[in-house]
Amino acid sequence: QVQLVESGGGLVQAGGSLRLSCAVSGRTFTSYAMGWFRQAPGKEREFVAAISRSGGYTSAADSVKGRFTISRDNAKNTVYLQMNSLKPEDTAVYYCAGGLRVGAATTRALKPNEYDYWGQGTQVTVSS
């Protein structure tokens, strides 16, 4: 049974920072390309960032480029999302996802339905 458990969300003022973590268990972590997505109330789930199995390739949505950084520690079976210069429009539930067949460098990595496993989500609220 594969499990993804996010942590690190919370309430922060605009301009602040948070670091999300996603711990993965149940299968070889390096089998997965990993992604972060977010979903605000009344909106569809949207791509935030992705990272390749080795960690050597990353991509990010235009809305977060220069502010958010995805990384992974394969020894700890954990993927991270460092979020800086947070804005109120970043408020959402953030989800990590693992894809066995998706490549982080492909457009498929932007699509939620390309991922096989999901965490339960962690709330991020940015106040103005």
C-alpha positions as CSV (number, residue, x, y, z in Angstrom):
1,Q,0.0,0.0,0.0
2,V,1.5,3.3,-1.1
3,Q,1.0,6.3,1.2
4,L,1.8,9.9,0.7
5,V,1.5,12.2,3.7
6,E,1.9,15.9,3.4
7,S,2.8,18.3,6.2
8,G,3.9,21.9,6.7
9,G,0.8,23.8,5.7
10,G,-0.6,26.7,7.8
11,L,-1.5,30.3,8.0
12,V,1.1,32.9,6.9
13,Q,1.1,36.6,6.0
14,A,1.7,37.7,2.5
15,G,5.4,37.8,1.7
16,G,6.1,35.0,4.1
17,S,7.4,31.5,3.5
18,L,6.3,27.9,4.1
19,R,7.9,24.6,3.4
20,L,5.7,21.6,2.6
21,S,6.9,18.1,3.0
22,C,5.5,14.9,1.5
23,A,6.7,11.6,2.9
24,V,6.2,8.5,0.7
25,S,6.0,4.9,1.9
26,G,5.1,1.6,0.4
27,R,7.2,1.3,-2.7
28,T,10.6,2.4,-4.0
29,F,10.5,6.2,-3.9
30,T,12.7,6.5,-7.0
31,S,10.0,4.7,-9.0
32,Y,8.0,8.0,-9.0
33,A,8.2,11.3,-10.6
34,M,6.6,13.6,-8.0
35,G,4.4,16.6,-8.4
36,W,2.7,19.2,-6.3
37,F,-0.8,20.4,-7.2
38,R,-3.2,22.8,-5.5
39,Q,-6.9,23.4,-5.4
40,A,-8.6,26.5,-4.2
41,P,-12.4,26.6,-3.3
42,G,-14.5,26.4,-6.5
43,K,-11.5,25.9,-8.7
44,E,-10.0,22.9,-10.5
45,R,-6.9,21.3,-9.2
46,E,-3.9,22.9,-10.8
47,F,-0.3,22.0,-11.4
48,V,2.3,23.7,-9.2
49,A,5.6,21.9,-9.7
50,A,7.2,18.5,-10.7
51,I,10.5,16.8,-10.2
52,S,12.1,13.8,-11.9
53,R,12.9,10.5,-10.3
54,S,16.6,11.5,-9.8
55,G,15.8,15.1,-8.9
56,G,17.8,16.3,-11.8
57,Y,14.9,18.0,-13.6
58,T,12.3,20.3,-12.2
59,S,9.5,22.3,-13.6
60,A,7.0,24.8,-12.2
61,A,3.9,26.7,-13.2
62,D,4.5,30.2,-14.4
63,S,2.4,31.6,-11.5
64,V,5.0,30.3,-9.0
65,K,8.3,30.4,-10.9
66,G,10.9,32.3,-9.0
67,R,9.0,31.9,-5.7
68,F,8.5,28.1,-5.2
69,T,11.1,25.4,-5.4
70,I,10.5,21.7,-5.6
71,S,13.1,19.2,-4.3
72,R,13.4,15.7,-3.2
73,D,15.6,13.6,-0.8
74,N,15.6,10.1,-2.1
75,A,17.4,8.9,1.0
76,K,14.4,10.1,3.1
77,N,11.7,9.2,0.7
78,T,10.5,12.8,0.9
79,V,9.6,15.6,-1.6
80,Y,9.5,19.2,-0.6
81,L,8.0,22.4,-1.8
82,Q,9.7,25.6,-0.6
83,M,7.3,28.5,-1.0
84,N,8.6,32.0,-0.7
85,S,7.1,35.5,-1.2
86,L,3.6,34.0,-0.7
87,K,0.6,35.8,-2.0
88,P,-3.1,35.6,-1.0
89,E,-3.8,33.9,-4.4
90,D,-1.6,31.0,-3.3
91,T,-4.2,30.1,-0.7
92,A,-5.3,26.5,-1.5
93,V,-5.1,22.9,-0.4
94,Y,-1.8,21.6,-1.6
95,Y,-1.4,18.0,-2.7
96,C,1.6,15.9,-3.5
97,A,1.3,13.2,-6.1
98,G,3.4,10.3,-7.4
99,G,3.5,9.0,-10.9
100,L,4.9,5.7,-12.0
101,R,4.7,6.3,-15.7
102,V,4.8,10.1,-16.0
103,G,7.9,11.9,-17.0
104,A,8.6,15.2,-15.1
105,A,9.9,16.7,-18.3
106,T,6.8,16.1,-20.3
107,T,3.5,17.9,-20.6
108,R,1.8,14.9,-19.0
109,A,3.4,16.0,-15.7
110,L,1.0,19.0,-15.7
111,K,-2.1,16.8,-15.6
112,P,-3.5,15.4,-12.4
113,N,-4.9,12.3,-14.0
114,E,-1.4,11.2,-15.0
115,Y,-0.5,10.6,-11.4
116,D,-1.2,7.3,-9.6
117,Y,-1.0,8.2,-5.9
118,W,-2.1,11.2,-3.9
119,G,-1.7,12.6,-0.4
120,Q,-4.6,13.9,1.6
121,G,-3.7,17.5,1.2
122,T,-2.5,20.3,3.5
123,Q,-4.1,23.7,3.8
124,V,-2.1,26.8,3.0
125,T,-3.7,30.1,3.8
126,V,-2.0,33.4,3.0
127,S,-3.5,36.5,4.6
128,S,-3.1,40.0,3.1
